[in-house]
Amino acid sequence: MTDKERWPQWLKDADTEDAIVTIDEDCRVVWHGGTWKDGVWEGGLWKSGIWEDGLWYYGTWLSGLWLDGTWQDGLWINGIWKGGTWKYRT
């Protein structure tokens, strides 16, 4: 997994727990697992994990558990949605 020193600032600023993250060759964040407690997701690929709260600005969600927060924009492939707000940017 990628050393936190290589994480973009928005990811460093987020409240996370047991985050398993890589940065691909295009400098895109790939979230492999862990818990997102709060913060602003500014793009990348979410493969698995738990989203407790925060703002999803854009990116691709492959799988995981969404508990609360705001989905702003992006591509939802699969997962479990328990609560929160779904809206698109205008």
KEMIPA-689012 format. One record per residue (C-alpha): x, z, y. Coordinates in Angstrom, 3 decimals. Example, Ala and Ser with C-alpha at 12.3 -4.5 7.8 and 13.67 -1.06 7.14 Angstrom:
<xx = 12.300 | zz = 7.800 | yy = -4.500>
<xx = 13.670 | zz = 7.140 | yy = -1.060>
END
This chain:
<xx = 0.000 | zz = 0.000 | yy = 0.000>
<xx = 1.048 | zz = -0.578 | yy = 3.569>
<xx = 2.847 | zz = 2.113 | yy = 5.542>
<xx = 0.671 | zz = 3.471 | yy = 8.382>
<xx = 3.341 | zz = 2.410 | yy = 10.858>
<xx = 2.273 | zz = -1.210 | yy = 10.249>
<xx = -1.438 | zz = -0.500 | yy = 10.769>
<xx = -3.032 | zz = -1.892 | yy = 13.945>
<xx = -3.808 | zz = 0.730 | yy = 16.591>
<xx = -7.589 | zz = 0.587 | yy = 16.025>
<xx = -7.049 | zz = 1.581 | yy = 12.389>
<xx = -4.609 | zz = 4.357 | yy = 13.296>
<xx = -7.206 | zz = 5.686 | yy = 15.767>
<xx = -9.986 | zz = 5.810 | yy = 13.154>
<xx = -10.909 | zz = 8.959 | yy = 11.252>
<xx = -10.168 | zz = 8.103 | yy = 7.605>
<xx = -9.541 | zz = 9.970 | yy = 4.385>
<xx = -7.416 | zz = 8.788 | yy = 1.454>
<xx = -7.271 | zz = 5.269 | yy = 2.909>
<xx = -5.782 | zz = 2.606 | yy = 0.661>
<xx = -4.852 | zz = -0.268 | yy = 2.966>
<xx = -2.683 | zz = -3.341 | yy = 2.865>
<xx = -1.861 | zz = -5.848 | yy = 5.577>
<xx = -1.839 | zz = -9.415 | yy = 4.256>
<xx = 0.525 | zz = -12.221 | yy = 5.319>
<xx = -1.933 | zz = -13.227 | yy = 8.078>
<xx = -1.733 | zz = -9.660 | yy = 9.480>
<xx = -5.314 | zz = -9.006 | yy = 8.345>
<xx = -6.325 | zz = -5.488 | yy = 7.292>
<xx = -7.466 | zz = -5.224 | yy = 3.665>
<xx = -9.244 | zz = -1.956 | yy = 2.845>
<xx = -9.025 | zz = -1.228 | yy = -0.896>
<xx = -10.555 | zz = 2.243 | yy = -0.992>
<xx = -10.965 | zz = 5.628 | yy = 0.606>
<xx = -13.431 | zz = 7.018 | yy = 3.127>
<xx = -14.041 | zz = 5.749 | yy = 6.645>
<xx = -15.380 | zz = 8.767 | yy = 8.502>
<xx = -15.655 | zz = 7.343 | yy = 12.048>
<xx = -14.097 | zz = 4.770 | yy = 14.324>
<xx = -14.319 | zz = 1.094 | yy = 15.215>
<xx = -13.585 | zz = -1.502 | yy = 12.524>
<xx = -12.170 | zz = -4.537 | yy = 14.317>
<xx = -11.904 | zz = -7.024 | yy = 11.484>
<xx = -10.459 | zz = -7.639 | yy = 8.093>
<xx = -11.574 | zz = -7.417 | yy = 4.495>
<xx = -13.341 | zz = -4.375 | yy = 3.014>
<xx = -13.022 | zz = -4.428 | yy = -0.773>
<xx = -14.313 | zz = -0.972 | yy = -1.725>
<xx = -14.816 | zz = 2.521 | yy = -0.397>
<xx = -17.222 | zz = 4.767 | yy = 1.469>
<xx = -18.316 | zz = 4.189 | yy = 5.060>
<xx = -19.683 | zz = 7.420 | yy = 6.547>
<xx = -20.094 | zz = 6.462 | yy = 10.217>
<xx = -18.700 | zz = 4.291 | yy = 12.974>
<xx = -19.002 | zz = 0.802 | yy = 14.406>
<xx = -18.337 | zz = -2.271 | yy = 12.265>
<xx = -17.403 | zz = -4.868 | yy = 14.833>
<xx = -16.734 | zz = -7.792 | yy = 12.473>
<xx = -15.104 | zz = -8.659 | yy = 9.151>
<xx = -16.047 | zz = -9.231 | yy = 5.516>
<xx = -17.603 | zz = -6.519 | yy = 3.333>
<xx = -17.179 | zz = -7.214 | yy = -0.386>
<xx = -18.371 | zz = -3.937 | yy = -1.928>
<xx = -18.789 | zz = -0.258 | yy = -1.215>
<xx = -21.183 | zz = 2.436 | yy = -0.053>
<xx = -22.482 | zz = 2.371 | yy = 3.539>
<xx = -24.000 | zz = 5.713 | yy = 4.556>
<xx = -24.464 | zz = 5.447 | yy = 8.338>
<xx = -23.172 | zz = 3.710 | yy = 11.436>
<xx = -23.715 | zz = 0.409 | yy = 13.198>
<xx = -23.081 | zz = -3.023 | yy = 11.708>
<xx = -22.405 | zz = -5.321 | yy = 14.649>
<xx = -21.333 | zz = -8.605 | yy = 13.047>
<xx = -19.627 | zz = -10.000 | yy = 9.983>
<xx = -20.266 | zz = -11.113 | yy = 6.437>
<xx = -21.906 | zz = -8.714 | yy = 3.935>
<xx = -21.343 | zz = -9.868 | yy = 0.338>
<xx = -22.341 | zz = -6.875 | yy = -1.783>
<xx = -22.680 | zz = -3.117 | yy = -1.596>
<xx = -25.130 | zz = -0.262 | yy = -1.184>
<xx = -26.721 | zz = 0.323 | yy = 2.237>
<xx = -28.137 | zz = 3.847 | yy = 2.652>
<xx = -28.708 | zz = 4.046 | yy = 6.413>
<xx = -27.609 | zz = 2.993 | yy = 9.838>
<xx = -28.297 | zz = 0.201 | yy = 12.301>
<xx = -27.947 | zz = -3.496 | yy = 11.549>
<xx = -27.598 | zz = -5.723 | yy = 14.588>
<xx = -25.691 | zz = -8.791 | yy = 15.655>
<xx = -23.704 | zz = -9.213 | yy = 18.816>
<xx = -25.228 | zz = -11.495 | yy = 21.396>
END
